[in-house]
Amino acid sequence: MDELIDDWAGRLRALAPHVSDRDSRSYVYDLVQAAQRAQDEETAEAAFEREE
């Protein structure tokens, strides 16, 4: 996962060079976590609907 975050943080810094390494990594990490939570919720909802 660190490799993914580093890769996307680098892309962010390329587009916004004024953003620090720390801030870009933090932003990307938060974004990945939010996406993972959304996917987990979707999976749980689908499993619940299958059980009904």
Backbone as a chain_set.jsonl record, in Angstrom:
{"seq": "MDELIDDWAGRLRALAPHVSDRDSRSYVYDLVQAAQRAQDEETAEAAFEREE", "coords": {"N": [[0.827, -1.191, 0.0], [2.016, 1.208, 0.674], [3.583, 1.739, -1.529], [1.685, 2.328, -3.487], [0.569, 4.661, -2.381], [2.828, 6.328, -2.336], [3.307, 6.526, -5.093], [0.97, 7.845, -6.098], [1.056, 10.147, -4.513], [3.35, 11.308, -5.509], [2.462, 11.915, -8.084], [0.56, 13.825, -7.453], [2.208, 15.837, -6.363], [3.613, 16.49, -8.665], [1.678, 17.781, -10.121], [1.012, 19.819, -8.406], [3.35, 21.45, -7.289], [3.845, 23.003, -5.046], [2.829, 21.714, -2.879], [3.673, 19.961, 0.007], [5.755, 17.018, 0.61], [4.876, 15.55, 2.81], [2.225, 16.512, 3.17], [1.075, 15.777, 0.722], [1.279, 12.983, 0.788], [-0.309, 12.491, 3.037], [-2.822, 13.425, 2.176], [-3.334, 11.692, 0.005], [-3.305, 9.243, 1.353], [-5.539, 9.56, 3.078], [-7.524, 9.728, 1.133], [-7.376, 7.187, -0.08], [-8.088, 5.602, 2.123], [-10.732, 6.477, 2.54], [-11.913, 5.634, 0.156], [-11.602, 2.885, 0.447], [-13.217, 2.403, 2.699], [-15.723, 3.088, 1.616], [-15.966, 1.135, -0.345], [-15.983, -1.163, 1.249], [-18.382, -0.756, 2.659], [-20.191, -0.902, 0.552], [-19.82, -3.55, -0.237], [-20.658, -4.892, 2.085], [-23.337, -4.099, 2.153], [-24.284, -5.282, -0.197], [-23.934, -7.971, 0.458], [-25.708, -8.178, 2.565], [-28.13, -7.71, 1.242], [-28.213, -9.944, -0.388], [-28.639, -11.929, 1.49], [-31.212, -11.484, 2.336]], "CA": [[0.0, 0.0, 0.0], [2.904, 2.375, 0.7], [4.017, 2.001, -2.901], [0.553, 2.989, -4.132], [0.473, 6.017, -1.836], [3.986, 7.079, -2.833], [3.113, 6.774, -6.519], [-0.05, 8.881, -6.283], [1.539, 11.379, -3.888], [4.276, 11.878, -6.49], [1.657, 12.51, -9.158], [-0.032, 15.049, -6.907], [3.273, 16.845, -6.274], [3.945, 16.925, -10.023], [0.635, 18.719, -10.538], [0.974, 20.931, -7.451], [4.673, 21.377, -6.659], [3.886, 23.735, -3.78], [2.351, 20.824, -1.82], [4.809, 19.249, 0.61], [5.723, 15.556, 0.567], [4.046, 15.084, 3.927], [0.83, 16.831, 2.891], [0.591, 14.988, -0.408], [1.096, 11.609, 1.274], [-1.448, 12.49, 3.944], [-4.027, 13.572, 1.361], [-3.546, 10.452, -0.746], [-3.64, 8.211, 2.335], [-6.928, 9.787, 3.48], [-8.359, 9.406, -0.018], [-7.388, 5.728, -0.212], [-8.869, 5.076, 3.241], [-12.141, 6.776, 2.277], [-12.346, 4.749, -0.93], [-11.687, 1.538, 1.002], [-14.424, 2.35, 3.534], [-16.882, 3.09, 0.723], [-16.036, -0.179, -0.975], [-16.387, -2.112, 2.292], [-19.803, -0.536, 2.909], [-20.905, -1.424, -0.601], [-19.736, -5.009, -0.157], [-21.51, -5.327, 3.193], [-24.718, -3.887, 1.741], [-24.602, -6.311, -1.186], [-24.04, -9.239, 1.177], [-26.955, -8.112, 3.324], [-29.24, -7.856, 0.303], [-28.238, -11.346, -0.839], [-29.151, -12.761, 2.569], [-32.65, -11.271, 2.509]], "C": [[0.87, 1.252, 0.0], [3.365, 2.751, -0.696], [2.931, 2.752, -3.672], [0.455, 4.446, -3.676], [1.626, 6.877, -2.343], [3.809, 7.463, -4.298], [2.126, 7.914, -6.739], [0.343, 10.202, -5.629], [2.526, 12.077, -4.826], [3.543, 12.545, -7.639], [1.028, 13.818, -8.695], [1.01, 16.163, -6.84], [3.681, 17.353, -7.654], [2.926, 17.957, -10.529], [0.587, 19.964, -9.655], [2.287, 20.937, -6.665], [4.784, 22.124, -5.327], [3.414, 22.881, -2.596], [3.537, 20.012, -1.296], [4.647, 17.736, 0.461], [4.768, 15.017, 1.619], [2.569, 15.32, 3.643], [0.273, 15.996, 1.741], [0.366, 13.54, 0.0], [-0.128, 11.51, 2.18], [-2.761, 12.558, 3.168], [-4.345, 12.267, 0.636], [-3.936, 9.323, 0.213], [-5.109, 8.342, 2.756], [-7.89, 9.41, 2.355], [-8.48, 7.894, -0.205], [-8.232, 5.105, 0.898], [-10.358, 5.304, 3.02], [-12.693, 5.861, 1.181], [-12.509, 3.32, -0.417], [-12.936, 1.385, 1.874], [-15.679, 2.286, 2.673], [-17.063, 1.728, 0.063], [-16.481, -1.238, 0.028], [-17.878, -1.991, 2.6], [-20.651, -1.108, 1.776], [-20.936, -2.949, -0.584], [-20.655, -5.543, 0.93], [-22.983, -5.185, 2.82], [-25.147, -4.954, 0.742], [-24.777, -7.674, -0.521], [-25.353, -9.288, 1.968], [-28.151, -8.337, 2.406], [-29.34, -9.279, -0.226], [-28.848, -12.246, 0.209], [-30.653, -12.611, 2.748], [-33.48, -11.983, 1.498]], "O": [[0.502, 2.256, -0.61], [3.52, 3.93, -1.014], [3.22, 3.69, -4.415], [0.279, 5.35, -4.493], [1.421, 8.026, -2.735], [4.12, 8.586, -4.696], [2.416, 8.849, -7.486], [-0.001, 11.268, -6.139], [2.53, 13.304, -4.922], [3.947, 13.606, -8.114], [0.969, 14.793, -9.444], [0.73, 17.301, -7.216], [4.054, 18.517, -7.8], [3.272, 18.88, -11.265], [0.172, 21.034, -10.101], [2.334, 20.487, -5.52], [5.723, 21.894, -4.566], [3.579, 23.277, -1.442], [4.306, 19.448, -2.075], [3.548, 17.238, 0.219], [3.954, 14.136, 1.345], [1.747, 14.427, 3.851], [-0.876, 15.559, 1.789], [-0.629, 12.932, -0.396], [-0.894, 10.55, 2.093], [-3.703, 11.827, 3.473], [-5.483, 11.798, 0.652], [-4.82, 8.528, -0.106], [-5.838, 7.35, 2.786], [-8.95, 8.838, 2.606], [-9.571, 7.384, -0.461], [-9.005, 4.182, 0.644], [-11.164, 4.412, 3.286], [-13.82, 5.374, 1.282], [-13.448, 2.624, -0.803], [-13.63, 0.37, 1.803], [-16.595, 1.518, 2.964], [-18.183, 1.234, -0.067], [-17.274, -2.117, -0.311], [-18.561, -2.999, 2.78], [-21.693, -1.719, 2.011], [-21.962, -3.56, -0.882], [-21.354, -6.535, 0.723], [-23.789, -6.059, 3.137], [-26.26, -5.473, 0.831], [-25.665, -8.441, -0.892], [-26.017, -10.323, 2.022], [-29.076, -9.071, 2.754], [-30.441, -9.768, -0.484], [-29.509, -13.228, -0.13], [-31.304, -13.521, 3.261], [-34.707, -11.889, 1.529]]}, "num_chains": 1, "name": "protein.A"}
